[in-house]
Amino acid sequence: MNPYETDQSLVHKNEGRYFAIALIFSIMVYFCLLFSLVFIIVIPILFLLPLLAQGIMLASIRVNGVRITPRQFPEVFAVVQEQCSKMGFAVVPDVYVMESSGILNAFASRFFGRNMVVLYSDLFELIQKGGEKELTFVITHELAHIKRNHLTKQLLIIPALWLPFIGEAYSRACEYTCDRMAVYFTNDVDAAMDGLTILAIGKSLYKRVDREEYLLQASYEKGFFVWLAERLSTHPSLPKRIYAIQQFSGIPSNIVFKTTRKGIVIAIVSVLVVGTLSIGWLVSISASTLVTMIKEASSGEDLLGAASEGKLTEVQSLLDSGANPDTADEEGWTSLMWAAQLNNTEIGRALLEAGANPNLVETSYEETALTVALYNNSLEMVMLLLEEGVNPDLQDSTGWTPLMTAASNGDMEATRLLLKAGANPMKYDDNGYTAGDYALDYGFEDIAALLLKIGDNI
């Protein structure tokens, strides 16, 4: 029978339904993020980081795993080729075996158009224990994931995969689909049920398990936490998968697994409502933040312009409107630095009363409002800044202090103001010089004597 004629009949009824729900929710998230500042942060997290992690993991497998080839485990390679032919694969995916520390599992993956099936070594050892048919079922199940494009579809619904219930519900439906396809293309129901039993108890004891008793035991398990554990799992419980295979294959059974459709609907609707409200809140917050940032940026630029032009009334009006007094230009110059440059104490006082930080450092020459005032002999501004608690000993990356600026400029009055504010004349810069050393170098012996006198008393 043509595999393309049978694919849709093998698809579990819930796969398309849950994918549609997950896709609609994910599209809502993507649409909302387009209008959110969080978009810039979330998109790399949603796509780039998972892709990077997946790429690194698959690269490690390709480097360290053993690839199945015509020369490497040729009997398994023949099985892979045969199943791929039955399923209509144009290109046979790569199949690798890797050490698993006792874990019985396998998985399919896809990275930039390259399909891969990875078999854990403890499961692969079935070829040595008479479990070739069970291994074939597992391989075919993983090939079914690739055939159904489950791996690509998951990239489209990443937001839903992060939300409880919806992504897991879709994933469980995909597992049921792949079990059906594996049963169909292997044409071996017993091998399928045995393969799942192996995952439950191991490759040595599975033949001794009474399957009906195992399913009966599971059918009795009830309660909220049982229900919650199943709803939060990406795979259906193994007994339910075995039971589903029996139902699909027409095998009669007196065992009944009751489904709580009402609970499922309530859970999904609740998650959708909560998720939608959360997204709405996030977007509203982000939109509000965006508007605020735009306003602050605009008012900040206006404030810088008004301060640099000495327009006190405009500066006060902008500050009253909520402009950030510490807004800086590309070089790190603040409005307070412009006030110091112009020796405009009225604007400086208005900025300081609005909360301006007098110790901010600009990026080009590591100047502060205090050093700007000192360089420009703006003594009134120096006095204002010192009164408002500016650090008189703030050193730049070379150890240079405001006192060194005043001393090297020969500014006795500024030197006295700094010393009165608690400046330490014995601080050294990276060259090992003090403010007094610089005063002597520039010929300001009276300042050097004052600094030496104060220094001796410290």
C-alpha angles and dihedrals in degrees: 000000000000108000091217089060093053103041097089094047089054095052114105112245093238097052097080092038096053093041090055091051092047092047094050091049092047092049089052089052093048091047092050092046090056087069095042134086086222087070090079091055101034100050094061089047093048096048117008100047096047090046091049092049092047093048092051092047094049092045089054090051092049091050099043106023126086113247119219109237138154086273098037110065092335093185091061092043088055090053091051092050093047094050092045089052092051092048095049100248114170091197124030110234120235113261121205135183120211136178112265109183092240098316115138106213149106135198142190124226140180128201124178093336096315115120123207139178118202121199120195111233096237090057093042089058087077086092087070095045102052093264099119093125092051090049089051089055091052092048092048091048090056092045087054090060089057093044092053092046090235091149094055093043091055090061089058094053101041094132090054091049088059092052118081120253102005100069092038092051090054092046092052091051089052090054091053090050093051092048089054093048091047091051091048098047095042092041088211117115094175092053089051094052091043090049091056091044088055089058088054102048110005141265096285104046101037093093091060095053117110097224097198091051089049092053092044090053091052093046090061094056109106140154141091098285092048089052092045093048090053094046092051094049123096090212129053115242112276094243090054091050091052090047090050090053090052091051092046092049095046096246108157118235136170091210117105127197106199116217121214099214092165091056092048092051092047092049094049094045091047092051092047092050094045091043093049092047090048092050091048091051091047092050093046090051091046092047090049090048091049092051091047092049091049091050092046092048092049095045090043092056090047090050092052090050094048092048093048089052094046095242102157097177092052092046091052092047092051092047090050088052091057102264113165107252091205097055108136135197125236092284094048097256113152131200089255090058089052089051089052090048090055094037087234103158094176093060089040092053092047091052093047092049088052089057103266113168108235093196098063113127124217117226106232103058100002091245125162129201087263096053090045089054091047094050090051096044089241095159095168089056091046089054092047094049093048090049089052092054105261112169106258091194099048106143127203125223091283094049094254114155134200088248090059089053093052093044095048089048092052091238104154095176094051089046090054092048091052093047090049089052090055104266112165112232091194096066113120128213125217090277091057095250129133129209088261091055090054091047090055093046090054094044099252097135096164091058091044090052092050092049092047091051093050091043092054090055094053 
